[in-house]
Amino acid sequence: MVTSVSKPSSFDEIRPGVKRPAKETLLTPRFYTTDFEEMERMDLSVNEDELLAIIEEMRVDYNRNHFVRDEKFDKSWDDIPAETRQIFIEFLESSCTSEFSGFLLYKELSRRLKHKSPLLAEGFSLLSRDEARHAGFLNKAMSDFGLSLDLGFLTKNHNYTFFKPKFIFYSVYLSEKIGYWRYIKIFRHLEANPEYRIYPIFHLFDNWCQDENRHGDFFDALMRSQPQLLNDFKSKLWCRFFLLAVFATMYLRDRESKFYGILGMNSRDFDIEVIQETNKTAGRVFPIILDVDHPKFFPILDKCTADYLKLVASANSTTPKFLKKIMNLPIIASIGVKMLRLYLLKPIDMTAKAGVVR
């Protein structure tokens, strides 16, 4: 059993053992709210059978007994080097915050929709069940390192971003599918290289990623029930935008992090594989996907990363804030121009590809 728990001293705490949430940035996990009345008015009849089938699969709750802290967790982790511990805690916090933000959104949707759209309400209730389980497990893992998050404090003290329902569908679908590919690739890498499995949570990623996959399938079916979200010119522009936004966010954030290094992985190679797989997956429902195999795609992202890391360095410097803002303007503009170049690369029209199952 665990006899002592130590923690890095560099983390700011609300009170002893409770970590102050990481400062919000453009790339940190966000908390969302939406137009609940618009959701209530949605007609699901076009694809109700598929929604019912996915909800039935989630009712079974295949992972009910999966998230169990067995004997592998019953030890001290003080032998993990301090820098590795700090990097791993940051990963656990980011993952917990992301899962918890999903729980809050899904829980509120299930509560607000239960009278006028009971089918959707049940679907979101099942999603919230999974996300709460994930967040709780990650928070408990943080406690093995002497810290945890106060999820009640997080609920009250986070900014909430308003997204119209269609934007919620696009972004959350991609987040769930990209989560699937991230978890499964980490799991497979550590199965092949167990010497890098620094903590037993990674044993769970094989089944864990199936929750993410089912969640993505739910939003896939939900979008198919609203053909206007997939079949007109504007929808193609928005699908393109959200694909790029989600891919770029992951790519830039991972270049800043040292997490994959402690797992013996090359973060750039990992991200390229995840982006390629998620892009293909999105092509099953999105009318358009990005040409991520274009020879300019990842080199331009690399240049965006170099600019972004300059902003990170600026944020951590002692330069006065007003000077930082002035000095950062050309860097921000440079990132904007590069992102526009990526957006304007000719995409792949899935509606025009013969033999594609949609």
C-alpha positions in Angstrom: 0.0 0.0 0.0 1.0 3.6 -0.5 2.9 4.8 2.6 3.9 8.3 1.5 3.1 10.8 -1.3 5.4 13.5 -2.4 4.7 16.2 -5.0 6.5 18.8 -7.0 6.8 22.1 -5.2 6.3 24.2 -8.4 2.5 23.8 -8.5 0.3 26.5 -7.1 -2.3 25.2 -4.7 -5.7 26.5 -3.6 -5.2 24.7 -0.4 -2.9 21.9 0.6 -3.1 19.0 -1.9 -5.6 20.8 -4.2 -4.0 22.2 -7.4 -5.0 25.6 -8.7 -6.4 25.0 -12.2 -3.9 25.8 -15.0 -4.2 29.2 -16.5 -6.6 29.3 -19.5 -4.9 29.9 -22.9 -6.1 29.6 -26.4 -5.0 25.9 -26.5 -6.2 24.7 -23.0 -9.5 22.6 -22.8 -12.5 24.9 -22.9 -15.9 24.7 -21.2 -18.9 25.2 -23.5 -22.6 26.1 -23.4 -25.1 26.3 -26.2 -28.6 27.2 -27.4 -30.7 24.6 -25.5 -34.0 25.8 -27.1 -32.6 25.2 -30.6 -31.5 21.7 -29.6 -35.1 21.0 -28.3 -36.5 21.9 -31.7 -34.4 19.5 -33.7 -36.3 16.9 -35.7 -34.3 13.6 -35.4 -36.6 11.5 -37.6 -34.2 11.4 -40.6 -31.7 9.3 -38.6 -33.6 8.2 -35.5 -33.0 4.5 -35.9 -29.2 4.9 -36.0 -29.4 7.2 -32.9 -31.4 4.6 -31.1 -28.9 1.8 -32.0 -26.0 3.9 -30.6 -27.9 4.8 -27.5 -28.7 1.1 -27.0 -25.0 0.2 -27.3 -24.2 2.9 -24.7 -26.9 1.6 -22.3 -25.0 -1.8 -22.2 -22.1 0.1 -20.6 -19.3 -2.2 -21.7 -16.8 -0.3 -19.5 -18.9 -0.5 -16.3 -16.3 -2.5 -14.5 -13.2 -1.4 -16.5 -12.1 1.7 -14.5 -11.0 -0.2 -11.4 -7.9 0.7 -9.4 -6.4 -2.8 -8.9 -3.2 -3.8 -7.1 -1.0 -2.1 -9.8 -2.0 1.2 -8.3 -1.1 0.2 -4.7 2.4 1.5 -4.4 4.4 4.7 -4.0 5.4 6.7 -7.1 8.2 8.6 -5.4 10.8 6.8 -7.5 9.5 8.7 -10.6 12.0 11.6 -11.4 10.7 15.0 -10.4 10.6 16.4 -14.0 8.7 13.3 -15.2 6.3 13.6 -12.4 5.6 17.2 -13.2 5.0 16.5 -16.9 2.7 13.6 -16.1 0.7 15.6 -13.6 0.2 18.3 -16.2 -1.1 15.6 -18.6 -3.5 14.2 -16.0 -4.8 17.7 -15.2 -5.4 18.6 -18.9 -7.1 15.3 -19.6 -9.2 15.5 -16.4 -10.3 19.1 -17.3 -11.2 18.0 -20.8 -13.3 15.1 -19.6 -14.9 17.1 -16.9 -15.9 19.9 -19.3 -17.6 17.3 -21.5 -19.4 15.9 -18.5 -20.7 19.4 -17.6 -22.0 20.1 -21.1 -23.6 16.7 -21.6 -25.2 16.7 -18.1 -26.7 20.1 -18.7 -28.0 19.0 -22.1 -29.6 15.9 -20.6 -31.3 18.0 -17.9 -32.6 20.7 -20.3 -33.8 18.3 -23.0 -35.5 15.6 -21.0 -39.0 16.9 -21.4 -39.0 17.9 -25.1 -36.4 15.6 -26.5 -36.1 12.5 -24.3 -34.1 10.5 -26.8 -31.4 13.1 -27.0 -31.6 13.6 -23.3 -30.9 10.0 -22.7 -28.0 10.0 -25.1 -26.4 13.0 -23.4 -27.0 11.4 -20.0 -25.1 8.3 -21.0 -22.3 10.5 -22.4 -22.1 12.4 -19.2 -21.9 9.1 -17.2 -18.8 8.1 -19.2 -17.1 11.5 -19.0 -17.7 11.7 -15.2 -16.1 8.2 -14.8 -13.1 9.3 -16.9 -12.6 12.6 -15.0 -12.9 10.9 -11.6 -10.4 8.3 -12.5 -7.9 10.9 -13.8 -8.4 13.0 -10.7 -7.8 10.0 -8.5 -4.6 9.3 -10.4 -3.5 12.8 -9.7 -3.9 12.2 -6.0 -1.3 9.4 -6.2 1.1 12.3 -6.8 -0.1 14.4 -3.9 -2.4 16.7 -5.8 -6.0 16.8 -7.1 -8.4 19.1 -8.7 -11.4 20.6 -6.9 -14.0 20.0 -9.6 -16.6 22.1 -7.9 -14.1 25.1 -7.9 -13.4 24.3 -11.6 -17.1 24.4 -12.4 -17.6 27.9 -10.8 -14.4 29.5 -11.8 -14.0 28.6 -15.5 -15.1 30.8 -18.4 -17.8 29.3 -20.6 -17.7 29.6 -24.3 -21.0 29.8 -26.2 -21.2 27.7 -29.3 -24.3 27.2 -31.5 -25.4 23.5 -31.6 -23.9 22.9 -35.0 -20.5 24.1 -33.9 -20.8 21.9 -30.8 -21.5 18.9 -33.1 -18.6 19.6 -35.4 -16.0 20.2 -32.7 -17.1 17.6 -30.2 -17.3 14.9 -32.9 -13.7 15.6 -33.9 -12.5 15.8 -30.3 -14.0 12.4 -29.5 -12.6 10.8 -32.6 -9.2 12.4 -32.2 -9.3 11.2 -28.6 -9.9 7.6 -29.8 -6.9 7.7 -32.1 -4.7 9.2 -29.4 -5.6 6.7 -26.8 -5.3 3.6 -29.0 -1.9 4.7 -30.5 -0.5 5.4 -27.0 -1.8 2.0 -25.8 -0.2 0.2 -28.8 3.1 1.9 -28.4 3.3 1.1 -24.7 2.3 -2.5 -25.4 5.3 -2.8 -27.7 7.5 -0.7 -25.3 6.4 -1.5 -21.7 9.5 0.0 -20.2 8.0 3.4 -20.9 4.7 2.6 -19.1 5.4 4.8 -16.1 2.0 4.4 -14.5 -0.8 1.8 -14.7 -3.4 4.1 -16.1 -2.1 3.3 -19.6 -3.2 -0.3 -19.2 -6.8 1.0 -19.5 -6.4 3.0 -22.7 -7.5 0.1 -25.0 -11.1 -0.1 -23.6 -11.1 3.6 -22.7 -10.7 4.7 -26.3 -13.8 2.7 -27.2 -15.9 5.1 -25.1 -14.4 8.0 -27.1 -15.3 6.1 -30.3 -18.9 5.5 -29.3 -19.2 9.2 -28.3 -18.0 10.2 -31.7 -20.5 7.8 -33.3 -23.3 9.4 -31.4 -22.4 12.9 -32.8 -22.0 11.3 -36.2 -25.5 10.0 -36.1 -26.8 13.3 -34.7 -25.3 15.3 -37.5 -26.8 12.9 -40.1 -30.2 13.6 -38.5 -29.7 17.2 -39.5 -28.8 17.1 -43.2 -28.4 20.8 -43.5 -25.3 20.6 -41.3 -23.6 18.4 -44.0 -25.1 19.1 -47.4 -24.7 22.8 -48.3 -21.8 25.1 -49.2 -21.6 26.7 -45.8 -21.3 23.3 -44.0 -18.3 22.5 -46.1 -16.6 25.7 -45.1 -17.4 25.0 -41.4 -16.2 21.4 -41.6 -13.0 22.6 -43.1 -12.6 25.2 -40.4 -13.1 22.8 -37.5 -10.9 20.1 -38.9 -8.1 22.6 -39.1 -8.8 24.2 -35.7 -8.8 20.8 -33.9 -5.7 19.5 -35.7 -3.7 22.7 -35.3 -4.7 22.9 -31.6 -3.4 19.4 -30.9 -0.3 19.9 -33.0 0.8 23.2 -31.4 -0.1 22.0 -27.8 1.9 18.8 -28.2 5.0 20.7 -29.5 5.0 22.7 -26.3 4.6 19.5 -24.1 7.3 17.0 -23.1 4.7 14.3 -22.3 5.4 12.1 -25.3 9.1 12.2 -24.7 8.7 10.5 -21.3 6.7 7.7 -23.1 9.5 7.2 -25.6 7.5 8.7 -28.4 8.2 11.3 -31.1 5.3 13.8 -30.6 5.5 15.1 -34.2 5.3 11.6 -35.7 2.5 10.7 -33.3 0.5 13.8 -34.2 0.9 13.3 -37.9 -0.5 9.7 -37.6 -3.4 10.8 -35.4 -4.3 13.7 -37.7 -4.2 11.4 -40.8 -6.4 8.8 -39.1 -8.9 11.3 -37.7 -9.1 13.0 -41.1 -10.0 9.7 -42.7 -12.5 8.9 -40.1 -14.2 12.4 -40.5 -14.6 11.6 -44.2 -17.3 9.1 -43.3 -19.6 11.9 -42.3 -18.1 15.2 -43.2 -18.7 16.3 -46.9 -15.2 17.6 -47.1 -11.8 16.8 -45.4 -8.4 18.3 -45.4 -5.6 17.2 -47.7 -3.3 16.4 -44.9 -1.0 14.5 -47.3 -0.3 17.7 -49.2 3.5 18.4 -49.1 2.9 21.8 -47.6 0.5 20.9 -44.9 2.8 19.8 -42.0 5.7 22.1 -42.9 3.3 25.0 -42.6 2.1 23.7 -39.3 5.7 23.4 -38.2 6.2 27.1 -38.9 3.1 27.9 -36.9 4.6 25.9 -34.1 7.8 27.9 -34.2 5.7 31.1 -33.9 3.6 29.7 -31.2 6.6 28.8 -29.1 7.8 32.3 -29.4 4.5 33.4 -27.8 5.0 30.9 -25.0 8.5 32.2 -24.4 7.1 35.7 -24.3 4.4 34.8 -21.8 7.0 33.3 -19.5 9.3 36.3 -19.8 9.6 39.3 -17.4 8.9 41.8 -20.2 6.1 44.3 -19.2 2.6 43.2 -20.4 2.0 46.2 -22.6 5.4 45.6 -24.4 4.6 41.9 -24.8 1.3 42.7 -26.5 3.1 45.0 -29.0 6.0 42.6 -29.6 3.6 39.6 -30.1 1.4 41.3 -32.7 3.6 40.4 -35.7 3.9 36.8 -34.4 0.1 36.5 -34.1 -0.3 37.9 -37.5 2.2 35.4 -38.9 0.3 32.5 -37.4 -2.9 33.9 -38.8 -1.5 34.1 -42.3 -0.1 30.6 -42.1 -3.4 29.2 -40.9 -5.2 30.9 -43.7 -2.8 29.3 -46.2 -3.6 25.9 -44.7 -7.3 26.6 -44.9 -7.0 27.5 -48.5 -5.2 24.4 -49.5 -7.5 22.5 -51.9 -9.5 20.1 -49.7 -10.8 16.6 -50.6 -14.5 16.6 -51.5 -15.9 13.3 -50.1 -19.3 13.7 -51.9 -17.5 13.5 -55.2 -15.4 10.4 -54.4 -16.9 7.3 -56.0 -17.5 4.3 -53.8 -17.4 6.2 -50.5 -20.0 4.9 -48.0 -21.7 7.8 -46.4 
